[in-house]
Amino acid sequence: MKKIYTLALATLMFCSYNASAQNKEQRLTPEVMAKLFPTPVVSPDYNKDGSVTFRYKSEVAKTVQLDCQMFSEKKDMVKDDKNVWSITVTPQVPDIYPYCFIVDGKQVADPANMFIFPNEGFKNSLCDVRGDAPTMQDLQNVPHGKVSYRYYNSTTYGFDRPMCVYTPAGYDPAGSETYPVLYLIHGMTDTYETWFKVGRMNNIMDNLIAQGLANKMIVVMPYANAVPEMQNRKIKGDFNVLGTDNFVKEIINDVIPFIEKNYKTKTDADNRAIAGFSLGGRQTLATGFGNPDVFHWVAAFAPAIFGGEWEKNFETGVYADVNVLKEKLKYMRLCCGTEDFLVESSRGLDKTLTEKGLKHVTYFPGGGHTWMNCRDYLELTVKDLFK
């Protein structure tokens, strides 16, 4: 019995010693904090003179470049004696710029920056360069709407799918006021979050509405690409990235019914608009031009249409008869940057619509296939909608 007692006491003392040692290690002492949270680099670092410093820390990288949409070419970064690679640049104009680091040939998001560009493929961060005065895309002291994450059942694909939904300030789900709806479609490899997190559509809407420059509306941002989820679920299907049939079907049969069941919406074509960028512009044209009884407001931003499709789609029935469109559409806007690789297609569509007598508004500014241009396209469009 005495031996058992002595063994138990020794075991207790050993456990107590271990617990004490572990507790000492688990205390957030300066040494432990230094191990858990090494001294961070600040990136991007916004300087008072309007320049921006980007930094990336690596002891093993041989080359690091900045790839930022402020510029058309990559820029080499320089390493200091603390293994921090850096570069300071000055944008021509304040804006929100996607960027990444090219580390030994590989694309890397900025690990020091929490603001990430939602995308299925490339890994970019966001650099928000502010000017002296706030712009429509900036957060301002105005009443703010709400962006909600929602899931709806897609009968088109057979599983639940995500979307973001913006409701304007003052929206009351129990109230009697109803709102028109804009269905806003992202570009290729972007996601349902991109118009919100990169396009800053919520800030643009809040500011325009507060200034009386846009009507209050609900904005629906569906996930236009079901392929990643289909692949995860090992579902066979149509993986043609340029195909629009399933997208149109899902918007008409699944997305619109969900929104009109769950939100205070006006439910006629006069109060439905659809707009989209790049591949989303292609999908917008197929949905809006193909269903003039559903949408009376259509806007395509640098639409991904190729090889004379802007003419063929009228002939093959992808788009409705032009006389029907002329009778029913209240609005058509076409936007594309003059340096955008899709500008010739947009000019071809513009020419075809003009020849067919379909009234439309165009905007061909400088700049390329960028979200800097997209935010301008959205601002111009929502100012006109539902007027």
Summary of the structure (lengths in Angstrom):
residues: 387
radius of gyration: 26.4
end to end distance: 93.0
largest distance: 105.5
contacts: 1205
relative contact order: 0.09
helix: 32%
strand: 23%
